[in-house]
Amino acid sequence: MSNYGITIKSIRKNKGYTQKEVAANLFTQATYSNFEAAKTDILSFSFMHLLSQLQISSEELMLKDSGVVTTMLSGIAIYIAFKSSFELIRLLQDTKYYYLILTN
């Protein structure tokens, strides 16, 4: 199994969980810490338990780990920024146009 420890750590922190909370009744905090640091791997059963503890599916994890979600969100943010910029430019041009009409 590929080591997803670093991605799991990021998800855990974003959700506000401690290592102890996520590893509860499954491994020691030290073992879990080693997994997050990519120093060791864990059994598939334990891995699925971690995903359950974090309330995330394996598909979501793979997307996050591959950077697809980050890439998609970045693309959306860029689109929104440019769309907003174009709308702002159009608004400013319209405003300038009406200003010229009203002042002449």
Buried (B, 14 or more C-beta within 10 A) or exposed (E): EEBBBEBBBEBBEEEEBEBEEBBBEBBEBEBBBBBBEBEBBBEEEBBEBBBEBBEBEEEBBBBBBEEEEEEEEEEEEEEEEEEEEEEEEEEEEEEEEEEEEEEE
